[in-house]
Amino acid sequence: MGASANNATTLPAETDVLLVGAGVMSATLGTLLQMLAPGLRITVVESLGEAAAESSDAWNNAGTGHAALCELNYTPEQPDGSIAIDRAIKINEQFTQSRQFWATLADRGEIDPDQFIHRTPHMSFVSGANAVSFLRRRYAAMQGSPVFASMVYSEDPAQLREWIPLMMRDRATSEPVAATRSEEGTDLDFGALTRMLLQRIASHGGETFFRHKLVDLTHLPDRRWYTLVRNLDTGRETRITTRFVFLGAGGGALPLLQKSGIPEGRGYGGFPVSGQWLRCTNRDVIEQHAAKVYGRPALGAPPMSVPHLDTRMIQGKRELLFGPFAGFSTKFLKNGSFADLPRSIGTGNLVSMLGAGATNVPLTKYLIGQVMQSQSDRVDALREFVPTARAEDWRLEIAGQRVQIIKGDPKKGGKLEFGTEIIRSADGSLAALLGASPGASTAVSIMLDLIGKGLSVTSASADRLREIVPTYGKAVHTDPALAARVLEETSRSLQLR
């Protein structure tokens, strides 16, 4: 399915909802709003010539259905040696809501699961005595929650050779190794999902305008927004009045949030981190690995740079990636401008930007090291996962840009955060999405929370939202029977069995 077929030609003078950015976040919110209020007029504007070409594109993200089954950075070790799993549980609950939303659409015949989601084992892999001890304690802590009941653990090299033969071939036997594995993991093509959701929006009266960019917006006294949208091909500018604006333009959301002038956005800044992958080009090697395997991050590395060897399904074809390797660019988008970062700094966020810079020296050193890496250095890092890796079987691919959140802090002046955050105006007429991972995997939960707080165009009761996501407002991780039932039902609807 291609959203380009839905590209409208004449911008409306008025609309109920203006979604900025044709990525998975806007597409998810637009779909939810249509389901809750079918009469809403929805308009999507996208500066590029196609949908999902930035962070949502399959080659620009890991495609992991982030459910905390394998990501070690979601389960930090505490000073007393215990393992905190609160964040892992929260992310798993959020992904469960995403599965239910997609299952509802699949049951209605509005999306095809085989086009975007596939069952792929999720694994954590470590080596060395200290790391093995950590993983063993992590597994024990997670077994106390029913949402991680499918996870299994092994320190047996023979078992690991069955699970990950490519990684275990010619590996030194003197060093202890361990892994956890969950068969309930998934791989997602968020680009394909986005295009299907935009097709669904179009079939219910919505419109998508490619090569159109929001360049200015003004808050009117009646809570509406007076926006200026530019056609990037002709230069023509059109004024659109709308009741609600969603800034879901990835790294491009921050400059627009600053232009909006809402007090809730004051003090926010952004720090861009670029991504790179090693992509396997040897089909024989690709077929020897069938899992998403995450390791431990390097000291000072941002969460988005946790190393992993990733089986992907992209356009119906299995692929294999390793990385990501971080880099630095002042662009806020892969297709952005090198002036993005300096233009984003002003009196409103200067203190928070300086404070975050002063307290994140390890990150700066890490990024400098990553930028200085050669292809040989990257292959050496790969060989920690795949000892037999040959340089000629892998090529470098440039992934997407991620703009990490910088916000004010009363003690430090500013702090850098690595999550995803919605900034919402007090009157519910504007919302902006900032941040990165886990991002797309938790898009449904993020948008349900936004709708639950109230928007200028709609409100929805918990009962109404449960028609779309049955466990909305419920804690799945405290109810083993509910957790098992939801997993089984969504697996059936999404063809994961």
C-alpha positions as CSV (number, residue, x, y, z in Angstrom):
1,M,0.0,0.0,0.0
2,G,1.3,3.4,-0.9
3,A,0.1,6.6,0.8
4,S,1.3,8.6,-2.2
5,A,-1.9,7.5,-4.0
6,N,-3.9,9.5,-1.4
7,N,-2.0,12.8,-2.0
8,A,-4.6,15.5,-2.2
9,T,-4.1,18.6,-4.4
10,T,-6.0,21.5,-2.9
11,L,-5.4,22.5,0.7
12,P,-8.5,23.2,2.7
13,A,-9.1,26.7,4.3
14,E,-10.4,25.0,7.4
15,T,-9.9,21.6,9.0
16,D,-10.7,20.1,12.4
17,V,-7.3,18.3,12.8
18,L,-4.0,19.3,11.3
19,L,-1.4,16.5,11.6
20,V,2.2,17.7,10.8
21,G,4.3,14.8,9.6
22,A,3.2,11.7,7.8
23,G,4.9,9.2,10.2
24,V,3.6,6.5,12.5
25,M,2.8,8.9,15.3
26,S,0.5,11.2,13.2
27,A,-1.0,8.2,11.5
28,T,-1.8,6.5,14.8
29,L,-3.4,9.6,16.3
30,G,-5.4,10.3,13.2
31,T,-6.8,6.8,13.1
32,L,-7.7,6.9,16.7
33,L,-9.5,10.3,16.3
34,Q,-11.4,9.0,13.3
35,M,-12.5,5.9,15.2
36,L,-13.7,8.0,18.2
37,A,-15.2,10.9,16.2
38,P,-15.9,9.8,12.6
39,G,-17.0,13.2,11.5
40,L,-13.7,15.0,12.1
41,R,-12.0,16.6,9.1
42,I,-8.4,15.4,9.2
43,T,-5.6,16.9,7.2
44,V,-2.0,15.6,7.1
45,V,0.9,17.7,5.7
46,E,4.3,16.2,5.0
47,S,7.4,18.0,3.7
48,L,8.8,15.0,1.9
49,G,7.3,13.3,-1.2
50,E,6.1,10.2,0.6
51,A,4.9,8.8,3.9
52,A,7.1,7.4,6.7
53,A,10.4,8.5,5.0
54,E,12.1,9.7,8.2
55,S,12.1,7.9,11.6
56,S,9.2,5.5,10.6
57,D,11.1,4.1,7.5
58,A,12.0,0.5,8.0
59,W,15.7,1.2,7.3
60,N,15.8,4.1,9.8
61,N,14.9,2.2,13.0
62,A,15.5,-1.2,14.6
63,G,12.0,-2.5,13.9
64,T,11.9,-4.0,17.3
65,G,8.5,-4.4,18.9
66,H,9.8,-2.8,22.1
67,A,8.2,-5.0,24.9
68,A,11.3,-5.0,27.2
69,L,11.9,-8.6,26.5
70,C,15.5,-8.1,25.4
71,E,16.5,-4.4,26.0
72,L,18.9,-4.5,29.0
73,N,18.8,-0.7,29.4
74,Y,15.2,-0.9,30.6
75,T,16.2,-3.0,33.6
76,P,19.1,-1.1,35.4
77,E,21.1,-2.6,38.2
78,Q,20.6,-0.8,41.5
79,P,23.4,0.1,44.0
80,D,22.4,-2.9,46.2
81,G,22.7,-5.3,43.3
82,S,18.9,-5.7,42.7
83,I,17.4,-5.2,39.2
84,A,14.7,-2.6,38.7
85,I,12.0,-3.9,36.3
86,D,9.4,-1.1,36.8
87,R,10.2,0.6,33.5
88,A,10.3,-2.8,31.7
89,I,6.8,-3.5,32.9
90,K,5.5,-0.1,31.8
91,I,7.0,-0.5,28.3
92,N,5.5,-4.0,28.0
93,E,2.1,-2.7,29.0
94,Q,2.4,0.0,26.5
95,F,3.3,-2.4,23.7
96,T,0.4,-4.6,24.7
97,Q,-1.9,-1.7,24.0
98,S,-0.3,-1.3,20.6
99,R,-0.9,-5.0,19.8
100,Q,-4.6,-4.6,20.8
101,F,-5.1,-1.5,18.6
102,W,-3.5,-3.2,15.6
103,A,-5.6,-6.4,16.4
104,T,-8.8,-4.4,16.4
105,L,-8.0,-2.9,13.0
106,A,-6.9,-6.3,11.6
107,D,-10.2,-7.9,12.8
108,R,-12.1,-5.2,11.0
109,G,-10.1,-5.9,7.8
110,E,-8.5,-2.4,7.8
111,I,-4.9,-3.4,7.9
112,D,-3.0,-6.6,6.9
113,P,-0.8,-7.8,9.7
114,D,1.5,-9.8,7.3
115,Q,2.6,-6.5,5.8
116,F,4.1,-5.1,9.0
117,I,4.5,-7.5,11.9
118,H,6.2,-10.8,12.2
119,R,7.0,-13.1,15.1
120,T,10.7,-12.9,15.9
121,P,12.4,-14.2,19.0
122,H,13.8,-11.5,21.3
123,M,17.1,-12.3,23.1
124,S,19.6,-10.7,25.5
125,F,23.1,-12.0,25.2
126,V,26.1,-11.3,27.5
127,S,29.6,-12.6,28.1
128,G,31.9,-12.4,31.0
129,A,31.3,-13.3,34.7
130,N,29.9,-10.0,35.8
131,A,27.6,-9.6,32.9
132,V,26.3,-13.2,33.3
133,S,25.6,-12.5,36.9
134,F,23.6,-9.4,35.9
135,L,21.6,-11.3,33.4
136,R,20.9,-14.1,35.8
137,R,19.5,-11.7,38.4
138,R,17.6,-9.8,35.7
139,Y,15.9,-13.0,34.6
140,A,15.0,-13.9,38.2
141,A,13.5,-10.5,38.8
142,M,11.4,-10.6,35.6
143,Q,10.0,-14.0,36.3
144,G,8.0,-12.4,39.0
145,S,5.8,-10.7,36.4
146,P,3.3,-12.6,34.2
147,V,4.1,-10.5,31.2
148,F,7.6,-12.0,31.1
149,A,6.4,-15.6,31.7
150,S,7.5,-16.8,28.3
151,M,11.1,-15.8,28.9
152,V,13.7,-18.6,29.3
153,Y,17.3,-18.4,30.4
154,S,20.4,-20.4,29.6
155,E,24.2,-20.4,30.3
156,D,24.6,-23.7,28.3
157,P,26.8,-23.1,25.2
158,A,25.1,-26.0,23.5
159,Q,21.7,-24.5,24.0
160,L,22.9,-21.1,22.8
161,R,24.3,-22.7,19.6
162,E,20.8,-23.9,18.9
163,W,19.3,-20.5,19.4
164,I,22.0,-18.3,17.8
165,P,24.4,-20.5,15.7
166,L,25.9,-17.6,13.8
167,M,26.9,-15.9,17.0
168,M,28.3,-19.0,18.7
169,R,30.4,-20.3,15.8
170,D,34.1,-20.2,16.7
171,R,33.4,-18.3,19.9
172,A,36.0,-18.8,22.6
173,T,34.8,-21.4,25.2
174,S,36.9,-20.0,28.1
175,E,34.5,-17.0,28.8
176,P,31.1,-17.6,30.4
177,V,28.1,-16.6,28.2
178,A,24.4,-16.4,28.9
179,A,21.2,-15.4,27.1
180,T,17.5,-15.0,27.7
181,R,15.0,-15.8,24.9
182,S,11.3,-15.0,24.4
183,E,9.5,-16.5,21.5
184,E,6.8,-13.8,21.8
185,G,9.0,-11.1,20.4
186,T,8.1,-9.3,17.1
187,D,9.7,-7.4,14.3
188,L,7.8,-4.5,12.8
189,D,8.0,-2.5,9.6
190,F,6.6,0.8,10.9
191,G,6.8,2.3,7.4
192,A,4.4,-0.3,6.0
193,L,2.1,0.2,9.1
194,T,2.1,4.0,8.6
195,R,1.1,3.7,5.0
196,M,-1.8,1.4,5.8
197,L,-3.0,3.7,8.6
198,L,-2.9,6.7,6.2
199,Q,-4.8,4.7,3.6
200,R,-7.4,4.0,6.3
201,I,-7.6,7.7,7.1
202,A,-8.0,8.6,3.4
203,S,-10.8,6.0,3.0
204,H,-12.7,7.8,5.8
205,G,-12.4,11.3,4.3
206,G,-9.0,12.4,5.5
207,E,-6.4,14.0,3.2
208,T,-2.6,13.8,3.0
209,F,-0.6,16.6,1.3
210,F,3.0,15.7,0.4
211,R,5.7,18.3,-0.3
212,H,3.8,20.7,2.0
213,K,5.4,22.2,5.1
214,L,4.0,24.0,8.1
215,V,6.0,27.2,8.4
216,D,4.1,29.2,11.0
217,L,1.2,29.0,13.4
218,T,-0.7,31.5,15.5
219,H,-3.0,30.8,18.5
220,L,-6.3,32.5,18.1
221,P,-8.5,33.8,21.0
222,D,-11.1,31.2,20.3
223,R,-8.6,28.3,20.9
224,R,-8.2,27.6,17.2
225,W,-4.9,27.9,15.3
226,Y,-4.2,30.0,12.2
227,T,-1.5,28.1,10.3
228,L,0.6,28.8,7.3
229,V,1.5,25.9,5.0
230,R,3.9,26.2,2.1
231,N,3.9,24.1,-1.1
232,L,7.6,23.2,-1.4
233,D,7.3,22.7,-5.2
234,T,5.5,25.9,-6.1
235,G,6.3,28.1,-3.1
236,R,2.6,28.9,-2.7
237,E,1.5,29.5,0.8
238,T,-2.0,28.7,2.2
239,R,-3.6,29.7,5.4
240,I,-5.5,26.9,7.2
241,T,-7.6,27.5,10.3
242,T,-7.8,24.4,12.5
243,R,-9.2,23.4,15.9
244,F,-6.3,21.1,16.8
245,V,-2.6,20.8,15.7
246,F,-0.4,17.8,16.3
247,L,3.3,18.4,15.7
248,G,4.5,14.8,14.9
249,A,7.3,15.8,12.6
250,G,10.1,13.9,14.4
251,G,13.0,16.3,15.0
252,G,11.1,18.9,13.1
253,A,8.6,19.2,15.9
254,L,10.8,21.2,18.3
255,P,11.2,24.3,16.1
256,L,7.4,24.3,15.5
257,L,6.7,23.9,19.2
258,Q,9.0,26.9,19.8
259,K,7.1,28.9,17.1
260,S,3.8,28.1,18.7
261,G,4.7,30.1,21.8
262,I,2.7,27.9,24.2
263,P,4.1,28.3,27.7
264,E,4.2,24.5,28.2
265,G,7.0,24.3,25.5
266,R,9.3,26.9,27.1
267,G,12.7,25.6,28.2
268,Y,12.7,22.5,25.9
269,G,15.7,21.9,23.6
270,G,16.9,19.1,21.5
271,F,20.2,17.2,21.0
272,P,20.4,15.3,17.7
273,V,22.1,11.9,17.5
274,S,22.4,10.2,14.1
275,G,22.4,6.5,13.6
276,Q,24.3,4.0,11.3
277,W,24.0,0.3,10.7
278,L,26.1,-2.4,9.3
279,R,23.8,-4.2,6.8
280,C,24.6,-7.8,5.8
281,T,24.8,-8.4,2.0
282,N,25.6,-12.1,2.1
283,R,22.3,-14.0,1.8
284,D,23.8,-17.2,3.3
285,V,24.8,-15.3,6.4
286,I,21.4,-13.6,6.7
287,E,19.7,-17.0,6.7
288,Q,21.8,-18.3,9.6
289,H,20.3,-15.8,12.1
290,A,16.7,-15.6,13.1
291,A,16.3,-13.4,16.2
292,K,16.8,-9.9,17.7
293,V,19.7,-10.1,20.0
294,Y,20.5,-7.2,22.3
295,G,23.7,-6.8,24.3
296,R,24.9,-4.4,27.0
297,P,25.5,-0.7,26.1
298,A,29.0,0.7,26.2
299,L,29.8,3.0,29.1
300,G,28.4,6.5,28.4
301,A,26.4,5.3,25.4
302,P,22.8,6.6,24.9
303,P,20.0,4.1,25.1
304,M,19.4,4.2,21.3
305,S,23.0,2.9,20.8
306,V,22.5,-0.4,22.7
307,P,24.2,-2.9,20.3
308,H,22.0,-5.6,18.7
309,L,22.1,-8.1,15.9
310,D,18.7,-7.7,14.2
311,T,16.7,-10.0,12.0
312,R,14.4,-7.9,10.0
313,M,11.5,-8.5,7.5
314,I,11.4,-5.6,5.0
315,Q,9.2,-5.8,2.0
316,G,8.7,-9.5,2.5
317,K,12.5,-10.2,2.6
318,R,14.6,-11.2,5.5
319,E,17.5,-8.8,6.3
320,L,20.2,-8.6,8.9
321,L,21.5,-5.5,10.6
322,F,24.1,-4.8,13.3
323,G,24.4,-1.6,15.3
324,P,23.4,1.0,15.7
325,F,26.5,3.2,15.7
326,A,26.0,6.7,16.9
327,G,27.1,9.8,15.1
328,F,26.6,13.5,15.5
329,S,25.0,16.0,13.1
330,T,23.4,19.3,13.7
331,K,20.4,18.2,11.6
332,F,17.2,17.4,13.4
333,L,16.0,15.3,10.5
334,K,17.8,13.0,8.1
335,N,16.6,15.3,5.3
336,G,17.0,18.4,7.5
337,S,19.4,21.4,7.6
338,F,22.7,21.7,9.4
339,A,21.3,24.9,10.8
340,D,18.6,23.0,12.7
341,L,20.5,22.8,16.1
342,P,21.8,26.4,16.2
343,R,18.5,27.8,15.1
344,S,16.7,25.9,18.0
345,I,18.8,27.7,20.7
346,G,17.3,30.9,22.1
347,T,16.6,32.7,25.3
348,G,13.8,30.3,26.2
349,N,16.0,27.2,26.4
350,L,19.6,28.5,26.6
351,V,19.9,27.7,30.3
352,S,18.6,24.1,29.9
353,M,20.8,23.5,26.9
354,L,24.0,24.7,28.7
355,G,23.0,22.8,31.8
356,A,22.5,19.6,29.8
357,G,25.8,20.0,28.1
358,A,27.7,20.5,31.3
359,T,26.3,17.3,32.9
360,N,26.7,15.0,29.9
361,V,30.4,15.0,29.3
362,P,30.5,11.1,29.0
363,L,28.0,11.3,26.2
364,T,30.0,13.9,24.3
365,K,33.1,11.7,24.6
366,Y,31.2,8.7,23.5
367,L,29.9,10.5,20.4
368,I,33.3,11.8,19.5
369,G,34.6,8.2,19.7
370,Q,31.8,6.9,17.4
371,V,32.3,9.7,14.8
372,M,36.0,8.8,14.7
373,Q,35.4,5.1,14.0
374,S,36.5,3.5,10.8
375,Q,34.8,0.7,9.0
376,S,37.3,-1.7,10.5
377,D,36.4,-0.5,14.0
378,R,32.7,-1.2,13.2
379,V,33.5,-4.7,12.0
380,D,35.6,-5.3,15.1
381,A,32.5,-4.4,17.2
382,L,30.4,-6.7,15.1
383,R,32.8,-9.6,15.8
384,E,32.0,-9.3,19.5
385,F,28.6,-10.6,18.4
386,V,29.6,-12.6,15.3
387,P,33.2,-13.9,15.7
388,T,33.3,-15.1,12.1
389,A,32.1,-11.9,10.5
390,R,33.9,-10.9,7.3
391,A,34.2,-7.3,6.4
392,E,33.2,-7.9,2.8
393,D,29.8,-9.2,3.9
394,W,28.7,-6.0,5.5
395,R,28.2,-2.4,4.3
396,L,27.4,0.8,6.1
397,E,23.9,2.2,6.0
398,I,22.8,5.6,7.3
399,A,19.8,5.4,9.6
400,G,17.5,8.1,10.9
401,Q,18.2,11.1,13.1
402,R,16.9,11.1,16.7
403,V,16.5,14.3,18.7
404,Q,16.9,13.6,22.4
405,I,14.9,15.8,24.8
406,I,16.6,18.6,26.8
407,K,14.4,20.2,29.5
408,G,14.8,22.5,32.4
409,D,16.0,21.2,35.7
410,P,16.0,23.4,38.9
411,K,19.3,21.9,40.2
412,K,21.3,21.4,37.0
413,G,19.8,24.0,34.8
414,G,18.9,21.4,32.2
415,K,18.9,17.7,31.7
416,L,19.1,15.3,28.8
417,E,16.4,12.6,28.6
418,F,16.1,9.6,26.3
419,G,12.4,8.8,26.3
420,T,9.4,10.0,24.4
421,E,7.3,12.9,25.7
422,I,4.1,14.8,24.6
423,I,3.9,18.5,25.2
424,R,0.2,19.5,25.4
425,S,-1.2,23.0,25.5
426,A,-3.4,23.7,28.5
427,D,-6.5,24.1,26.3
428,G,-5.9,20.8,24.5
429,S,-5.6,22.6,21.1
430,L,-2.0,21.7,20.3
431,A,0.3,18.8,21.1
432,A,3.9,18.1,20.1
433,L,5.8,14.9,20.3
434,L,9.5,15.0,21.3
435,G,12.1,12.3,21.9
436,A,13.1,8.9,20.6
437,S,13.0,5.3,21.8
438,P,10.8,3.4,22.5
439,G,8.8,5.7,20.3
440,A,6.9,3.9,17.6
441,S,6.3,0.8,19.6
442,T,4.4,2.7,22.2
443,A,2.7,5.2,19.9
444,V,-0.8,3.8,20.8
445,S,-0.3,4.2,24.5
446,I,1.1,7.7,24.0
447,M,-1.9,8.8,21.9
448,L,-4.4,7.2,24.2
449,D,-2.9,9.1,27.1
450,L,-3.1,12.3,25.1
451,I,-6.7,11.7,24.2
452,G,-7.5,10.8,27.8
453,K,-6.3,14.1,29.0
454,G,-8.7,15.9,26.6
455,L,-8.3,17.5,23.2
456,S,-10.2,20.4,21.8
457,V,-11.7,18.2,19.1
458,T,-12.9,15.2,21.1
459,S,-13.1,13.6,24.5
460,A,-13.6,9.9,25.1
461,S,-14.7,7.8,28.1
462,A,-12.6,4.9,29.3
463,D,-15.4,2.6,28.1
464,R,-15.3,4.0,24.6
465,L,-11.5,3.6,24.5
466,R,-11.8,0.0,25.7
467,E,-13.8,-0.7,22.5
468,I,-10.5,-0.1,20.6
469,V,-8.0,-1.2,23.3
470,P,-9.8,-3.6,25.7
471,T,-7.2,-3.3,28.5
472,Y,-7.2,0.5,28.5
473,G,-7.0,1.6,32.2
474,K,-6.2,-1.9,33.4
475,A,-2.9,-3.3,34.7
476,V,-2.2,-6.4,32.7
477,H,1.0,-7.3,34.6
478,T,-0.9,-7.9,37.9
479,D,-3.4,-10.3,36.3
480,P,-1.8,-13.5,34.9
481,A,-5.0,-14.8,33.3
482,L,-5.6,-11.4,31.6
483,A,-2.0,-11.2,30.4
484,A,-2.2,-14.7,28.8
485,R,-5.6,-14.0,27.2
486,V,-4.5,-10.8,25.6
487,L,-1.3,-12.3,24.3
488,E,-3.3,-15.2,22.8
489,E,-6.0,-13.1,21.3
490,T,-3.7,-10.5,19.7
491,S,-1.4,-13.2,18.4
492,R,-4.3,-14.8,16.6
493,S,-5.6,-11.5,15.2
494,L,-2.1,-10.5,14.1
495,Q,-1.3,-13.9,12.6
496,L,1.6,-14.4,14.9
497,R,0.8,-18.1,15.6
